[in-house]
Amino acid sequence: MIEGLDIYPDFLPNVDKIRKHALLSEFRDFNGPDGETYKRVAVLNVPGVQAKLEELYGPIHMLGQGYRLNYTSELPNHSIHSDLGWGTRALVYYLSEGRGGTAFWKHHKTQAIDIYADDVDLLYKVKDDWNNVDAWEMRYQVDMMYGTAIVYNSSLFHSRWPFPAFGTTPETGRLIAVAFFTPESDL
C-alpha cells in the first residue's frame, strides 16, 4: 500500500444497478481542459457516489464525475499522469473486471511520485515521459475488482495498467466511474 491511496472493496451496495445506469448512459468524446479528447465519457452524477464520499471524507466540493468506457487496444491519453487541477482527490470505481487495474509510479530521473501546481520545474522534467513506461518504476498496483473503489491524492502519478483497455462492446469493455473532489478538510 502507498500513502495517499485508500481502497474500498464493495464501495456501494448497489453496484449492479450502478453498472446498469452506466451502460444506459450516453457516452461522448469529451474535450478536456488540457486540450486532450477523451473517448467515451458520460459526464453525470453517479448514483450514491457523492453521499458515500461524504460519509468517508466529510463534506466535499465535487468538481466532476461520470463514467468512462474503453475497448481493446485503446491507449489512454497520457499513459502516466496526475489528476492535478481536478481537486485534491480522485476516485476510480471499477464497474467491470478485467486484466490489470490502476498503477502508481515513480519517475526514474527525478524520483518524483507526485506533482503539485507550483512545481513547473518538475513538470518540464516529466512531461515528455508520460507515454514512456521505461522512464518510470511501478510502485504499486490495485487490481481491477468489480465493485471496488480507490480514492487517491490527485497529485500522485498513476495510470491504468496495462495501458491498452479490453473488450469490444459496452458489456465487455473497461468500464469505470470516476469522481474528482476536494474534501473541506483539505482546504
BATORMI-516988 format. One line per field, with one value per residue: chain; x, y, z of N, C-alpha, C, O in turn; residue in one letter. Coordinates in nm, 2 decimals, decimal comma, always signed. Layout:
N
kette <- [A|...]
neast <- [X|...]
nnorth <- [Y|...]
nup <- [Z|...]
caeast <- [X|...]
canorth <- [Y|...]
caup <- [Z|...]
ceast <- [X|...]
cnorth <- [Y|...]
cup <- [Z|...]
oeast <- [X|...]
onorth <- [Y|...]
oup <- [Z|...]
rest <- [A|...]
This chain:
187
kette <- [A|A|A|A|A|A|A|A|A|A|A|A|A|A|A|A|A|A|A|A|A|A|A|A|A|A|A|A|A|A|A|A|A|A|A|A|A|A|A|A|A|A|A|A|A|A|A|A|A|A|A|A|A|A|A|A|A|A|A|A|A|A|A|A|A|A|A|A|A|A|A|A|A|A|A|A|A|A|A|A|A|A|A|A|A|A|A|A|A|A|A|A|A|A|A|A|A|A|A|A|A|A|A|A|A|A|A|A|A|A|A|A|A|A|A|A|A|A|A|A|A|A|A|A|A|A|A|A|A|A|A|A|A|A|A|A|A|A|A|A|A|A|A|A|A|A|A|A|A|A|A|A|A|A|A|A|A|A|A|A|A|A|A|A|A|A|A|A|A|A|A|A|A|A|A|A|A|A|A|A|A|A|A|A|A|A|A]
neast <- [+0,08|+0,04|+0,11|-0,16|-0,34|-0,65|-0,84|-1,15|-1,32|-1,63|-1,76|-2,01|-2,34|-2,51|-2,39|-2,45|-2,68|-2,57|-2,38|-2,56|-2,69|-2,47|-2,43|-2,65|-2,62|-2,54|-2,26|-1,99|-1,73|-1,51|-1,39|-1,12|-1,00|-0,73|-0,68|-0,69|-0,87|-1,10|-1,21|-1,54|-1,69|-1,92|-2,05|-2,19|-2,39|-2,30|-2,50|-2,52|-2,24|-2,14|-2,26|-2,15|-1,88|-1,88|-1,96|-1,73|-1,52|-1,61|-1,77|-1,76|-1,62|-1,74|-1,59|-1,63|-1,79|-1,86|-1,88|-1,65|-1,56|-1,37|-1,21|-1,06|-0,72|-0,72|-0,55|-0,46|-0,49|-0,27|-0,05|+0,09|+0,03|-0,09|-0,37|-0,38|-0,52|-0,78|-0,91|-0,83|-0,84|-0,91|-1,14|-1,17|-1,39|-1,45|-1,64|-1,64|-1,47|-1,14|-0,82|-0,55|-0,55|-0,52|-0,22|+0,05|+0,32|+0,68|+0,90|+1,19|+1,42|+1,38|+1,29|+1,04|+0,72|+0,48|+0,32|+0,29|+0,09|+0,25|+0,50|+0,66|+0,91|+0,95|+0,74|+0,83|+1,04|+0,92|+0,72|+0,76|+0,77|+0,53|+0,42|+0,62|+0,70|+0,94|+1,07|+0,98|+0,91|+0,71|+0,53|+0,31|+0,02|-0,33|-0,56|-0,81|-1,12|-1,44|-1,68|-1,51|-1,36|-1,12|-0,96|-0,75|-0,47|-0,48|-0,25|-0,07|+0,14|+0,00|-0,17|-0,38|-0,34|-0,26|-0,16|-0,33|-0,68|-0,96|-1,20|-1,48|-1,73|-1,99|-2,07|-1,85|-1,63|-1,38|-1,50|-1,55|-1,64|-1,58|-1,46|-1,39|-1,27|-1,26|-1,21|-1,35|-1,18|-0,93|-0,89]
nnorth <- [-0,12|+0,23|+0,56|+0,80|+0,66|+0,50|+0,21|+0,06|-0,22|-0,35|-0,09|+0,05|-0,07|-0,13|-0,20|-0,34|-0,21|+0,04|-0,02|-0,09|+0,16|+0,30|+0,17|+0,24|+0,50|+0,80|+0,80|+1,01|+1,17|+1,36|+1,68|+1,78|+2,02|+2,02|+2,01|+1,77|+1,50|+1,29|+0,96|+0,82|+0,91|+0,97|+1,23|+1,29|+1,27|+1,00|+0,76|+0,77|+0,81|+1,07|+1,09|+0,87|+0,93|+1,16|+1,05|+0,91|+1,10|+1,34|+1,67|+1,76|+1,92|+1,88|+1,83|+1,71|+1,42|+1,09|+0,84|+0,62|+0,45|+0,21|+0,03|-0,27|-0,25|+0,03|+0,31|+0,51|+0,88|+1,04|+0,82|+0,78|+0,99|+1,27|+1,38|+1,64|+1,96|+1,88|+1,89|+1,77|+1,50|+1,19|+0,95|+0,62|+0,38|+0,06|-0,09|-0,31|-0,62|-0,71|-0,76|-0,63|-0,30|-0,02|+0,16|+0,29|+0,52|+0,60|+0,84|+0,77|+0,94|+1,18|+1,09|+1,15|+1,10|+1,23|+1,54|+1,89|+2,20|+2,43|+2,34|+2,38|+2,33|+2,05|+1,96|+2,02|+1,84|+1,59|+1,58|+1,49|+1,22|+1,09|+0,88|+0,69|+0,41|+0,31|+0,51|+0,52|+0,37|+0,12|+0,15|+0,05|-0,16|-0,16|-0,41|-0,45|-0,50|-0,59|-0,37|-0,26|+0,04|+0,30|+0,56|+0,83|+1,06|+1,33|+1,43|+1,23|+1,03|+0,82|+0,55|+0,36|+0,01|-0,28|-0,04|-0,06|-0,10|-0,33|-0,57|-0,53|-0,43|-0,24|-0,40|-0,57|-0,41|-0,20|-0,05|+0,22|+0,42|+0,76|+1,02|+1,35|+1,54|+1,77|+1,73|+1,92|+1,93|+1,93|+2,19]
nup <- [+0,00|-0,05|+0,06|+0,07|-0,08|-0,07|-0,05|-0,12|-0,10|-0,23|-0,25|-0,29|-0,21|-0,42|-0,67|-0,91|-1,01|-1,05|-1,25|-1,45|-1,49|-1,58|-1,83|-1,97|-2,01|-2,20|-2,40|-2,49|-2,68|-2,49|-2,46|-2,29|-2,04|-2,07|-2,33|-2,45|-2,61|-2,47|-2,51|-2,52|-2,27|-2,01|-1,87|-1,57|-1,27|-1,06|-0,92|-0,57|-0,52|-0,44|-0,18|-0,05|-0,06|+0,10|+0,34|+0,40|+0,39|+0,50|+0,44|+0,10|-0,20|-0,50|-0,81|-1,05|-1,21|-1,34|-1,60|-1,77|-2,06|-2,23|-2,49|-2,63|-2,70|-2,70|-2,61|-2,32|-2,29|-2,18|-2,07|-1,82|-1,56|-1,36|-1,17|-1,12|-1,06|-1,07|-0,83|-0,49|-0,46|-0,62|-0,75|-0,86|-0,96|-1,00|-1,25|-1,40|-1,46|-1,54|-1,70|-1,51|-1,37|-1,17|-1,17|-0,97|-0,99|-1,00|-1,11|-1,28|-1,33|-1,18|-0,94|-0,85|-0,71|-0,72|-0,81|-0,78|-0,81|-0,83|-0,91|-1,16|-1,27|-1,22|-1,38|-1,64|-1,65|-1,65|-1,84|-2,10|-2,07|-2,03|-2,18|-2,19|-2,06|-1,97|-1,85|-1,59|-1,27|-1,15|-0,85|-0,71|-0,76|-0,80|-0,83|-1,08|-0,96|-0,96|-0,83|-0,64|-0,52|-0,55|-0,39|-0,43|-0,37|-0,59|-0,69|-0,72|-0,94|-1,18|-1,36|-1,58|-1,59|-1,76|-2,02|-2,26|-2,31|-2,27|-2,42|-2,65|-2,67|-2,50|-2,28|-2,25|-2,23|-2,07|-1,80|-1,59|-1,31|-1,23|-1,02|-0,92|-0,66|-0,37|-0,03|+0,23|+0,45|+0,34|+0,25]
caeast <- [+0,00|+0,11|+0,04|-0,24|-0,43|-0,75|-0,91|-1,28|-1,39|-1,77|-1,78|-2,15|-2,41|-2,59|-2,30|-2,51|-2,76|-2,48|-2,33|-2,67|-2,70|-2,36|-2,45|-2,76|-2,58|-2,49|-2,11|-1,94|-1,59|-1,50|-1,27|-1,08|-0,93|-0,59|-0,67|-0,70|-1,01|-1,12|-1,31|-1,65|-1,71|-2,05|-2,04|-2,32|-2,38|-2,31|-2,58|-2,46|-2,10|-2,11|-2,30|-2,05|-1,75|-1,90|-1,96|-1,59|-1,43|-1,68|-1,82|-1,67|-1,65|-1,73|-1,55|-1,69|-1,80|-1,92|-1,83|-1,56|-1,57|-1,27|-1,21|-0,93|-0,61|-0,72|-0,45|-0,50|-0,44|-0,14|-0,05|+0,12|-0,01|-0,15|-0,50|-0,36|-0,61|-0,91|-0,94|-0,72|-0,86|-0,98|-1,20|-1,19|-1,48|-1,45|-1,77|-1,62|-1,35|-1,06|-0,68|-0,48|-0,62|-0,46|-0,08|+0,11|+0,45|+0,79|+0,98|+1,33|+1,52|+1,36|+1,25|+0,92|+0,60|+0,37|+0,35|+0,20|+0,06|+0,36|+0,62|+0,68|+1,04|+0,92|+0,65|+0,91|+1,13|+0,85|+0,61|+0,79|+0,78|+0,40|+0,39|+0,74|+0,70|+1,08|+1,11|+0,91|+0,91|+0,58|+0,54|+0,20|-0,09|-0,45|-0,63|-0,95|-1,21|-1,58|-1,74|-1,41|-1,33|-1,00|-0,95|-0,61|-0,44|-0,48|-0,11|+0,01|+0,15|-0,07|-0,22|-0,44|-0,23|-0,17|-0,22|-0,44|-0,80|-1,01|-1,34|-1,52|-1,87|-2,01|-2,08|-1,72|-1,52|-1,33|-1,60|-1,53|-1,69|-1,47|-1,50|-1,28|-1,33|-1,18|-1,28|-1,33|-1,07|-0,81|-0,89]
canorth <- [+0,00|+0,36|+0,68|+0,88|+0,57|+0,43|+0,10|+0,02|-0,33|-0,33|+0,05|+0,07|-0,20|-0,15|-0,19|-0,39|-0,10|+0,15|-0,06|-0,08|+0,30|+0,34|+0,11|+0,31|+0,64|+0,84|+0,83|+1,10|+1,21|+1,48|+1,77|+1,82|+2,15|+2,00|+2,01|+1,63|+1,45|+1,16|+0,88|+0,75|+0,96|+1,02|+1,33|+1,29|+1,22|+0,86|+0,74|+0,73|+0,83|+1,18|+1,06|+0,78|+1,01|+1,25|+0,96|+0,87|+1,21|+1,46|+1,75|+1,77|+2,00|+1,79|+1,90|+1,64|+1,28|+1,03|+0,71|+0,61|+0,32|+0,19|-0,10|-0,34|-0,18|+0,17|+0,36|+0,64|+1,00|+1,04|+0,70|+0,80|+1,13|+1,30|+1,44|+1,78|+2,05|+1,83|+1,87|+1,71|+1,36|+1,13|+0,82|+0,52|+0,28|-0,05|-0,14|-0,43|-0,69|-0,74|-0,76|-0,51|-0,21|+0,11|+0,15|+0,42|+0,53|+0,69|+0,88|+0,74|+1,05|+1,28|+1,02|+1,21|+1,02|+1,32|+1,68|+2,00|+2,30|+2,53|+2,27|+2,39|+2,27|+1,91|+1,93|+2,02|+1,72|+1,46|+1,59|+1,42|+1,08|+1,04|+0,76|+0,61|+0,33|+0,28|+0,63|+0,51|+0,25|+0,09|+0,14|-0,03|-0,17|-0,21|-0,49|-0,42|-0,59|-0,54|-0,31|-0,19|+0,18|+0,35|+0,71|+0,86|+1,20|+1,36|+1,47|+1,10|+0,98|+0,69|+0,51|+0,23|-0,08|-0,23|+0,08|-0,09|-0,14|-0,46|-0,58|-0,47|-0,38|-0,18|-0,51|-0,64|-0,32|-0,15|+0,04|+0,27|+0,55|+0,85|+1,15|+1,44|+1,62|+1,82|+1,74|+2,05|+1,92|+1,96|+2,33]
caup <- [+0,00|-0,06|+0,13|-0,02|-0,15|+0,00|-0,12|-0,07|-0,16|-0,21|-0,22|-0,27|-0,21|-0,54|-0,78|-1,03|-1,06|-1,10|-1,38|-1,55|-1,51|-1,67|-1,96|-2,03|-2,02|-2,33|-2,40|-2,60|-2,67|-2,40|-2,48|-2,15|-2,03|-2,10|-2,48|-2,49|-2,63|-2,40|-2,57|-2,44|-2,14|-1,98|-1,76|-1,50|-1,13|-1,04|-0,80|-0,44|-0,51|-0,35|-0,04|+0,01|-0,03|+0,22|+0,46|+0,43|+0,40|+0,54|+0,33|-0,02|-0,31|-0,62|-0,94|-1,17|-1,20|-1,46|-1,64|-1,88|-2,12|-2,33|-2,56|-2,66|-2,77|-2,69|-2,51|-2,25|-2,35|-2,12|-2,00|-1,68|-1,54|-1,23|-1,19|-1,07|-1,12|-1,06|-0,68|-0,42|-0,46|-0,73|-0,73|-0,97|-0,91|-1,11|-1,28|-1,48|-1,42|-1,65|-1,66|-1,47|-1,28|-1,16|-1,12|-0,92|-1,05|-0,96|-1,22|-1,25|-1,34|-1,08|-0,82|-0,81|-0,71|-0,74|-0,86|-0,73|-0,91|-0,84|-0,94|-1,30|-1,30|-1,23|-1,49|-1,76|-1,64|-1,67|-1,94|-2,23|-2,04|-1,99|-2,25|-2,19|-1,94|-1,93|-1,77|-1,47|-1,19|-1,08|-0,71|-0,65|-0,85|-0,75|-0,93|-1,11|-0,90|-0,97|-0,71|-0,56|-0,55|-0,50|-0,38|-0,42|-0,39|-0,73|-0,72|-0,75|-1,08|-1,19|-1,49|-1,59|-1,62|-1,86|-2,09|-2,35|-2,24|-2,31|-2,46|-2,78|-2,65|-2,36|-2,18|-2,22|-2,22|-1,94|-1,75|-1,46|-1,27|-1,18|-0,95|-0,88|-0,55|-0,26|+0,10|+0,30|+0,54|+0,26|+0,22]
ceast <- [+0,09|+0,03|-0,04|-0,34|-0,52|-0,82|-1,03|-1,34|-1,54|-1,81|-1,92|-2,23|-2,49|-2,51|-2,37|-2,61|-2,68|-2,42|-2,44|-2,69|-2,59|-2,38|-2,56|-2,73|-2,53|-2,34|-2,08|-1,80|-1,60|-1,38|-1,23|-1,01|-0,78|-0,57|-0,68|-0,85|-1,01|-1,23|-1,41|-1,65|-1,86|-2,04|-2,18|-2,29|-2,40|-2,39|-2,50|-2,32|-2,07|-2,15|-2,20|-1,92|-1,77|-1,91|-1,82|-1,50|-1,49|-1,73|-1,71|-1,72|-1,63|-1,70|-1,60|-1,69|-1,87|-1,86|-1,74|-1,56|-1,46|-1,26|-1,07|-0,84|-0,62|-0,63|-0,50|-0,44|-0,29|-0,13|-0,02|+0,10|-0,05|-0,28|-0,50|-0,46|-0,76|-0,95|-0,82|-0,73|-0,93|-1,03|-1,20|-1,27|-1,50|-1,58|-1,76|-1,50|-1,27|-0,91|-0,63|-0,57|-0,56|-0,32|-0,04|+0,26|+0,55|+0,87|+1,13|+1,43|+1,51|+1,33|+1,11|+0,80|+0,47|+0,41|+0,24|+0,19|+0,18|+0,49|+0,64|+0,80|+1,02|+0,84|+0,73|+1,00|+1,05|+0,75|+0,63|+0,79|+0,64|+0,38|+0,51|+0,75|+0,84|+1,13|+1,06|+0,93|+0,77|+0,60|+0,43|+0,10|-0,21|-0,52|-0,77|-1,04|-1,35|-1,63|-1,64|-1,38|-1,19|-1,01|-0,80|-0,59|-0,42|-0,34|-0,03|+0,02|+0,09|-0,11|-0,31|-0,33|-0,29|-0,24|-0,34|-0,56|-0,84|-1,15|-1,37|-1,66|-1,88|-2,02|-1,95|-1,61|-1,48|-1,42|-1,57|-1,62|-1,58|-1,53|-1,38|-1,33|-1,22|-1,25|-1,25|-1,21|-0,94|-0,79|-0,81]
cnorth <- [+0,12|+0,47|+0,76|+0,80|+0,50|+0,33|+0,06|-0,09|-0,31|-0,19|+0,09|-0,06|-0,23|-0,14|-0,24|-0,28|+0,01|+0,11|-0,05|+0,07|+0,35|+0,29|+0,18|+0,46|+0,67|+0,88|+0,91|+1,12|+1,35|+1,55|+1,83|+1,95|+2,14|+1,99|+1,87|+1,59|+1,31|+1,08|+0,82|+0,79|+1,00|+1,10|+1,34|+1,25|+1,07|+0,84|+0,69|+0,77|+0,95|+1,15|+0,97|+0,85|+1,10|+1,17|+0,93|+0,99|+1,34|+1,54|+1,76|+1,87|+1,91|+1,87|+1,83|+1,49|+1,22|+0,89|+0,72|+0,47|+0,31|+0,05|-0,15|-0,25|-0,03|+0,21|+0,49|+0,76|+1,02|+0,92|+0,71|+0,95|+1,15|+1,37|+1,58|+1,87|+2,01|+1,80|+1,80|+1,56|+1,31|+0,99|+0,74|+0,41|+0,18|-0,11|-0,26|-0,50|-0,72|-0,74|-0,63|-0,43|-0,07|+0,10|+0,29|+0,41|+0,63|+0,71|+0,85|+0,85|+1,15|+1,22|+1,07|+1,10|+1,10|+1,46|+1,77|+2,12|+2,40|+2,47|+2,27|+2,32|+2,12|+1,88|+1,93|+1,89|+1,59|+1,46|+1,51|+1,26|+1,02|+0,90|+0,66|+0,53|+0,31|+0,40|+0,62|+0,37|+0,23|+0,07|+0,05|-0,04|-0,22|-0,29|-0,44|-0,53|-0,53|-0,49|-0,25|-0,05|+0,21|+0,50|+0,74|+1,01|+1,23|+1,40|+1,35|+1,07|+0,84|+0,67|+0,39|+0,14|-0,22|-0,12|+0,04|-0,14|-0,29|-0,46|-0,50|-0,42|-0,31|-0,29|-0,57|-0,54|-0,28|-0,03|+0,08|+0,39|+0,63|+0,97|+1,22|+1,54|+1,67|+1,81|+1,87|+2,05|+1,94|+2,11|+2,41]
cup <- [+0,00|+0,01|+0,03|-0,11|-0,05|-0,09|-0,05|-0,14|-0,13|-0,17|-0,20|-0,28|-0,34|-0,67|-0,91|-1,09|-1,11|-1,23|-1,48|-1,59|-1,61|-1,81|-2,04|-2,06|-2,17|-2,32|-2,52|-2,58|-2,59|-2,43|-2,34|-2,15|-2,06|-2,25|-2,53|-2,52|-2,57|-2,46|-2,47|-2,30|-2,12|-1,85|-1,69|-1,36|-1,13|-0,91|-0,68|-0,42|-0,41|-0,21|+0,02|+0,04|+0,09|+0,35|+0,50|+0,46|+0,45|+0,42|+0,22|-0,12|-0,43|-0,74|-1,06|-1,14|-1,32|-1,48|-1,76|-1,93|-2,23|-2,37|-2,59|-2,74|-2,76|-2,58|-2,45|-2,32|-2,30|-2,03|-1,86|-1,66|-1,39|-1,27|-1,13|-1,14|-1,11|-0,91|-0,62|-0,42|-0,58|-0,69|-0,86|-0,91|-1,03|-1,13|-1,38|-1,42|-1,55|-1,60|-1,61|-1,37|-1,29|-1,10|-1,07|-0,95|-0,98|-1,08|-1,19|-1,24|-1,22|-0,94|-0,77|-0,81|-0,73|-0,78|-0,81|-0,82|-0,93|-0,88|-1,09|-1,35|-1,32|-1,35|-1,62|-1,76|-1,67|-1,79|-2,07|-2,20|-2,01|-2,05|-2,26|-2,06|-1,89|-1,85|-1,62|-1,40|-1,13|-0,93|-0,65|-0,76|-0,77|-0,86|-0,95|-1,06|-0,90|-0,83|-0,61|-0,61|-0,49|-0,49|-0,35|-0,43|-0,54|-0,78|-0,76|-0,89|-1,08|-1,33|-1,48|-1,63|-1,65|-1,94|-2,18|-2,27|-2,29|-2,35|-2,59|-2,78|-2,52|-2,25|-2,15|-2,21|-2,08|-1,90|-1,61|-1,43|-1,21|-1,11|-0,91|-0,78|-0,45|-0,13|+0,16|+0,40|+0,47|+0,23|+0,32]
oeast <- [+0,20|-0,09|+0,01|-0,40|-0,47|-0,86|-1,03|-1,41|-1,58|-1,88|-1,95|-2,19|-2,53|-2,55|-2,34|-2,61|-2,72|-2,41|-2,41|-2,71|-2,62|-2,37|-2,56|-2,81|-2,49|-2,31|-2,13|-1,74|-1,68|-1,27|-1,30|-0,97|-0,72|-0,45|-0,68|-0,94|-0,93|-1,34|-1,37|-1,62|-1,92|-2,02|-2,27|-2,19|-2,49|-2,35|-2,44|-2,27|-1,99|-2,07|-2,17|-1,86|-1,67|-1,87|-1,79|-1,41|-1,42|-1,72|-1,59|-1,83|-1,52|-1,76|-1,62|-1,62|-1,93|-1,81|-1,74|-1,55|-1,45|-1,31|-0,97|-0,88|-0,52|-0,63|-0,58|-0,34|-0,20|-0,20|-0,10|+0,15|-0,05|-0,30|-0,60|-0,47|-0,85|-1,00|-0,72|-0,63|-1,01|-0,96|-1,24|-1,23|-1,55|-1,64|-1,86|-1,43|-1,33|-0,88|-0,68|-0,64|-0,55|-0,30|-0,08|+0,32|+0,51|+0,91|+1,18|+1,50|+1,61|+1,34|+1,07|+0,80|+0,36|+0,53|+0,13|+0,29|+0,20|+0,59|+0,64|+0,81|+1,07|+0,86|+0,71|+1,04|+1,11|+0,71|+0,54|+0,81|+0,64|+0,32|+0,51|+0,81|+0,86|+1,24|+1,08|+0,96|+0,72|+0,68|+0,46|+0,08|-0,20|-0,54|-0,84|-1,05|-1,37|-1,63|-1,68|-1,38|-1,16|-1,07|-0,74|-0,67|-0,34|-0,31|+0,08|-0,08|+0,12|-0,09|-0,31|-0,24|-0,37|-0,36|-0,44|-0,55|-0,76|-1,23|-1,29|-1,70|-1,80|-1,97|-1,93|-1,49|-1,54|-1,41|-1,55|-1,66|-1,49|-1,64|-1,28|-1,43|-1,10|-1,36|-1,15|-1,15|-0,83|-0,68|-0,79]
onorth <- [+0,12|+0,46|+0,78|+0,85|+0,44|+0,37|+0,03|-0,06|-0,25|-0,16|+0,16|-0,15|-0,34|-0,08|-0,18|-0,27|+0,07|+0,19|-0,01|+0,10|+0,43|+0,37|+0,17|+0,53|+0,58|+0,97|+0,89|+1,10|+1,43|+1,50|+1,91|+2,00|+2,24|+1,98|+1,85|+1,65|+1,22|+1,14|+0,78|+0,71|+1,06|+1,05|+1,40|+1,19|+1,02|+0,88|+0,59|+0,76|+0,94|+1,19|+0,99|+0,83|+1,11|+1,22|+0,92|+0,98|+1,44|+1,49|+1,78|+1,90|+1,87|+1,97|+1,90|+1,43|+1,30|+0,83|+0,82|+0,37|+0,40|-0,04|-0,08|-0,19|+0,04|+0,16|+0,56|+0,75|+1,03|+0,91|+0,67|+1,03|+1,06|+1,41|+1,64|+1,87|+2,08|+1,69|+1,77|+1,49|+1,39|+0,92|+0,80|+0,35|+0,21|-0,17|-0,30|-0,45|-0,76|-0,73|-0,52|-0,49|-0,02|+0,04|+0,39|+0,31|+0,72|+0,62|+0,90|+0,86|+1,19|+1,28|+1,04|+1,02|+1,04|+1,48|+1,74|+2,13|+2,45|+2,54|+2,16|+2,26|+2,06|+1,78|+1,84|+1,85|+1,50|+1,36|+1,47|+1,19|+0,90|+0,81|+0,56|+0,58|+0,28|+0,38|+0,71|+0,27|+0,32|-0,01|-0,02|+0,04|-0,31|-0,23|-0,40|-0,63|-0,42|-0,57|-0,19|-0,02|+0,16|+0,56|+0,68|+1,09|+1,16|+1,40|+1,36|+1,08|+0,75|+0,75|+0,32|+0,18|-0,27|-0,09|+0,11|-0,21|-0,35|-0,36|-0,42|-0,36|-0,33|-0,27|-0,63|-0,59|-0,32|+0,08|+0,00|+0,46|+0,57|+1,01|+1,16|+1,60|+1,63|+1,88|+1,93|+2,15|+1,97|+2,15|+2,53]
oup <- [+0,05|+0,02|-0,09|-0,20|+0,04|-0,20|+0,07|-0,24|-0,03|-0,07|-0,10|-0,36|-0,36|-0,77|-1,02|-1,21|-1,21|-1,33|-1,60|-1,70|-1,70|-1,91|-2,16|-2,12|-2,24|-2,25|-2,63|-2,47|-2,62|-2,42|-2,29|-2,26|-2,08|-2,30|-2,66|-2,45|-2,60|-2,47|-2,36|-2,21|-2,21|-1,74|-1,75|-1,33|-1,18|-0,81|-0,68|-0,31|-0,32|-0,12|+0,14|+0,14|+0,16|+0,46|+0,62|+0,54|+0,46|+0,31|+0,25|-0,12|-0,46|-0,77|-1,16|-1,06|-1,40|-1,39|-1,83|-1,85|-2,32|-2,30|-2,57|-2,84|-2,81|-2,47|-2,51|-2,39|-2,39|-1,93|-1,77|-1,74|-1,31|-1,38|-1,09|-1,26|-1,14|-0,88|-0,69|-0,39|-0,64|-0,61|-0,96|-0,81|-1,13|-1,04|-1,44|-1,33|-1,65|-1,48|-1,66|-1,29|-1,39|-0,99|-1,12|-0,93|-0,91|-1,15|-1,09|-1,14|-1,16|-0,84|-0,66|-0,91|-0,75|-0,79|-0,79|-0,90|-1,04|-0,89|-1,15|-1,45|-1,41|-1,42|-1,70|-1,87|-1,72|-1,83|-2,13|-2,29|-1,97|-1,99|-2,33|-1,96|-1,77|-1,78|-1,54|-1,46|-1,06|-0,89|-0,55|-0,85|-0,69|-0,97|-0,86|-1,12|-0,85|-0,74|-0,51|-0,73|-0,38|-0,58|-0,26|-0,48|-0,60|-0,90|-0,82|-0,96|-1,00|-1,42|-1,37|-1,70|-1,56|-1,92|-2,17|-2,17|-2,35|-2,33|-2,64|-2,88|-2,43|-2,14|-2,04|-2,17|-1,98|-1,96|-1,52|-1,53|-1,15|-1,15|-0,87|-0,80|-0,45|-0,12|+0,15|+0,42|+0,54|+0,18|+0,31]
rest <- [M|I|E|G|L|D|I|Y|P|D|F|L|P|N|V|D|K|I|R|K|H|A|L|L|S|E|F|R|D|F|N|G|P|D|G|E|T|Y|K|R|V|A|V|L|N|V|P|G|V|Q|A|K|L|E|E|L|Y|G|P|I|H|M|L|G|Q|G|Y|R|L|N|Y|T|S|E|L|P|N|H|S|I|H|S|D|L|G|W|G|T|R|A|L|V|Y|Y|L|S|E|G|R|G|G|T|A|F|W|K|H|H|K|T|Q|A|I|D|I|Y|A|D|D|V|D|L|L|Y|K|V|K|D|D|W|N|N|V|D|A|W|E|M|R|Y|Q|V|D|M|M|Y|G|T|A|I|V|Y|N|S|S|L|F|H|S|R|W|P|F|P|A|F|G|T|T|P|E|T|G|R|L|I|A|V|A|F|F|T|P|E|S|D|L]
